[in-house]
């Protein structure tokens, strides 16, 4: 009988000791340290993922190239830029404010990758063209050329956007507003005519800007009767050369030697 009582006492003592140990884990006498000691687990990463490189010739790309364009070519730039336009309409400015700061540049001959059905403005050396980029299709644009022959009568010639053409003027105004808020248009509108600046900055309202543009006899545009707007794409000297540009309408201003005189050829269409 005494043996049974001793065994029972040992068992009860063991259970009481275990219950006390359990009550102490995370309890007030150990505080947060006890809780952490009871719940901390060691996490060992065990995943391994291998990701393949996308196809460099995939259909998501935008690519601008040029035949025969060398680094030393006159009137040439090394880069082109792409601006995203949600709604591209020549008649009015209707751009998404969320996308209005999207602009990315790349070297000629290298691609920019974008996804989805998009409307974009491509800019190269101040020439501008609008394109639609379809999903699962590549957009490859080849620069056009304006060939200017050698001529000893001129000192040099400049190629500019023909802003007397309505479509070209719209492209310039809208794309400058979209991609570069510190552009010359910003300077013309905000610095010279502060009253028009608010509508311009908010939503690209160019109505008043256009109403104050006058075409001079030499085919330059004059803003507010004082400031000329001219967007030069490239130029050559008397030895001639090639100016590269995107599809659009251009003009050439010919400057004669030993004279302040110049003449202008307008309506030069590149496709």
VENUR-V925446 format. One record per residue. N is the residue number from 1. PHI is phi in degrees with one decimal (999 if undefined). Layout:
N:PHI
N:PHI
//
This chain:
1:999
2:-64.1
3:-64.8
4:-62.8
5:-63.8
6:-66.6
7:-63.1
8:-61.5
9:-64.8
10:-64.2
11:-63.5
12:-63.0
13:-64.2
14:-65.1
15:-63.9
16:-64.6
17:-64.2
18:-65.0
19:-64.7
20:-65.3
21:-62.6
22:-64.8
23:-69.1
24:-82.2
25:-68.5
26:75.6
27:-85.9
28:-62.8
29:-73.4
30:-108.4
31:63.9
32:-64.6
33:-65.8
34:-68.5
35:-63.4
36:-64.3
37:-62.4
38:-83.6
39:-114.7
40:-65.6
41:-124.5
42:-95.9
43:-101.5
44:-114.3
45:-57.6
46:-129.9
47:-84.9
48:-145.2
49:-117.9
50:-110.6
51:-114.8
52:-79.9
53:-77.0
54:-61.4
55:-65.8
56:-67.5
57:-105.1
58:-67.3
59:-85.8
60:-89.4
61:-89.5
62:-116.8
63:-137.9
64:-114.5
65:-127.4
66:-150.4
67:-79.9
68:77.0
69:-84.6
70:-106.6
71:-63.1
72:-93.7
73:-62.3
74:-71.5
75:69.4
76:-114.9
77:-119.3
78:-92.6
79:-122.2
80:-125.5
81:-131.0
82:-121.4
83:-114.2
84:-87.7
85:-123.4
86:-76.5
87:-133.3
88:-106.4
89:-130.2
90:-68.1
91:-78.3
92:-153.7
93:-91.1
94:-141.6
95:-103.9
96:-76.0
97:-65.5
98:-70.1
99:-105.2
100:-68.6
101:-101.5
102:-76.2
103:-156.6
104:-136.8
105:-122.1
106:-151.3
107:-69.7
108:-54.0
109:86.7
110:-113.8
111:-95.9
112:-110.9
113:-106.5
114:-138.0
115:-118.9
116:100.9
117:-83.6
118:-132.5
119:-109.0
120:-132.1
121:-107.8
122:-104.2
123:-120.7
124:-140.8
125:48.8
126:73.1
127:-83.9
128:-136.2
129:-145.2
130:-98.9
131:-141.2
132:-105.8
133:-102.7
134:-84.1
135:-63.4
136:64.6
137:-132.1
138:-87.2
139:-107.9
140:-114.9
141:-117.3
142:-103.4
143:-62.5
144:-89.6
145:-127.0
146:-113.4
147:-91.0
148:-119.2
149:-74.5
150:-67.5
151:-154.4
152:-75.4
153:-82.7
154:-108.1
155:-88.7
156:-166.4
157:-140.9
158:-115.5
159:-107.3
160:-131.1
161:-64.4
162:-86.1
163:-77.4
164:-76.0
165:-84.1
166:-59.1
167:-64.4
168:-67.5
169:-62.5
170:-61.1
171:-58.3
172:-66.2
173:-59.6
174:-69.5
175:-73.9
176:-63.3
177:-66.0
178:-68.7
179:-104.6
180:-149.8
181:-69.1
182:-103.6
183:-76.5
184:-64.5
185:-63.1
186:-58.3
187:-64.8
188:-60.4
189:-76.8
190:-79.9
191:-78.8
192:-93.2
193:-139.0
194:-56.3
195:-65.0
196:-93.6
197:-67.1
198:-60.5
199:-64.0
200:-63.7
201:-70.9
202:-72.0
203:-143.0
204:67.7
205:-86.1
206:-104.1
207:-58.1
208:-69.2
209:-60.0
210:-65.1
211:-65.2
212:-107.5
213:-99.4
214:-126.1
215:-86.5
216:-81.4
217:-58.4
218:-89.2
219:72.3
220:-84.2
221:-95.5
222:-114.5
223:-108.3
224:55.7
225:72.6
226:-135.1
227:-112.2
228:-87.0
229:-109.1
230:-140.3
231:-117.6
232:-84.9
233:-93.8
234:-174.8
235:-165.7
236:-138.7
237:-96.9
238:-65.6
239:-77.4
240:79.0
241:156.1
242:-123.9
243:-111.7
244:-98.3
245:-158.5
246:-78.3
247:-53.0
248:167.0
249:-118.0
250:-131.7
251:-136.3
252:-120.7
253:-107.6
254:-99.6
255:-104.4
256:-86.8
257:-69.4
258:53.4
259:-160.4
260:-90.2
261:-78.9
262:-149.2
263:-125.5
264:-128.2
265:-108.2
266:-110.9
267:70.6
268:-85.5
269:-99.8
270:-108.8
271:-117.6
//
